[in-house]
Amino acid sequence: MGAPFVNWPWEFLGTNKYLMFGPIIAQVARLWWKGEAISNTLSFHIVFLCFLRIALHQAWNTFCSMHFLSLKRWISLQGVDFKQIDHEWDWDNFMVLQGLVGSLMLYMFPSITNWNMLWDVRGLIAALLLHMVVAEPLYYVMHRLFHNQPKLYNSYHSLHHLSPVPQPYTAGKATFLEDVLLLGIMGIPMGGAALMGYGSISLIYVYVLAFDFLRCMGTSNVEIFPHQIFEVLPFLRYLIYTPTYHSIHHKEKDCNFCLFMPIYDLLGNTLNGKSWELQKQISLNSVKKMKVPDFVFLAHVVDISSALHVPFLFRAYAAFPFSMRLYLLPCWPIAFVVMFLMWAWAKPFSVSFYNLRGKLHHTWVVPRFGFQYFLPFATKGINKQIEHAILKANKMGVKVLSLAALNKNEALNGGGTLFVNKHPNLRVRVVHGNTLTAAVILHEITDDIEEVFLSGATSKLGRAIALYLSRKHVRVMMLTLSTERFKKIQQEAPEECQKYLVQVTKYQAAKNCKTWIVGKWITPREQSWAPKGAHFHQFVVPPILHFRRDCTYGDLAAMKLPKDAQGLSTCEYTMERGVVHACHAGGVVHSLEGWTHHEVGAIDVDRIDIVWEAAIKHGLKPV
């Protein structure tokens, strides 16, 4: 039998735990419906304060995850992974507990609703003094006890230390017993001020939000304090802790036990001597160049809804494949406005990174939405953004930059040739990754297939797939209205293989072909020409609709990254965890192999097998 009071009583409810606030919300709604002033009820303040606390944690998480704002000041460059996100999934249990206790007190002691005073400075001063003199040392003793007693640490506190990289949400991850004790400590300053007759609504808001703010700051993994402030005012280092100070506790565990005030570590002889020197070093490093990534994947936003899938907005949402959720609908108008702001001012920025084989891999996003790539007047601006990212990567010393789907559109920039021709002395290798994309699609096709139907046949990928299959003596029906383009591709095939390439101009030609390779978006009506039991392979963005129930559909070409990839915390659009689009994987292989050539323009069919074998050698796996 495990230790008591480890698990939360409402664990069985999962994400429905907030339904326990139903009665108190119903009470507020009833008063509002009757036209009474809900702002005078403690019920309303409990609910509203809970909302503000969630927003505060979200704001801190957003700041910490915005690499372009905070990465230079990161304390640990390890990065958060899926395991930590899952471990901290129920980080908000402490808020549920405190809200429920507040509601219980409301019904047990109705007289506390007489806190009609909005503001009383005396109460804030009293709470501050009680916190410094009573709550802080009490927390220090309790925290140190949980560390010094192996049974307490292993049964309770070790759960908090399972998060390798402190984050704002890490602060809330604790066992039921720990948060009950923390609730008691938080209640001392507020309750003490109330007993003195200085209670007020503002006291609850200010103390609770300040408490959460400082906890989020300490676990943010971002050193926000300039070291100069502690050199000018040395005594401050004992009155306020820093993120660096708290991060040392997570690494070494037997030091820096304070809540917010290091003076108690000083008095208890548990202050780590290198705390301030390390803080100064990280502060100084913030003005220097951050670690240069070896590889950059230059992505783009597909639509306004998928823009909400970036990790610096909702971490838990980004940790799963993209799908539209109803609770995100209120965010859509905001994202719509941000879209225009990004269109006007934004530059490519980093949104995530991971480590693989000792190399740092970044994902940058061009602040353009999918539909903008099809606006003729937007072409110049989009290419300017992509060029800016390439030149920035070149200046930084990035070795390989891979272009995502629409960023390498043939009509936009010739699959990247525009930039390579314009800047012949680039040190960064520009890669469209389509060679591996073609390889992934081709390896989905079994050896016994004798005939395929190919739409988008004259595109970069269509051409390479057709030529490769013709060499395997597979008959390829190439859908194209341009006889000239078809002939040009056909003549690239060996003479004995040219007969396997056949031009067709209508979908009806494939009514008996069960293997369709779709490189151009097709409507449900066009899909209807496929015979029963047909399979649709595809390399089209966005993916085609799964219209036929009597047929099967393949996903977009993708590969699973090696198991030793570290710091993965975001799903790439609709891909599963650890899975990336094949063009992304193509850039990864290019980087791991150390190839020094650009991969732009037409696909070299002779390299398809070479790239595939290199991907398998490095541990990438087909999905």
Disulfide bonds with the S-S distance in Angstrom:
none
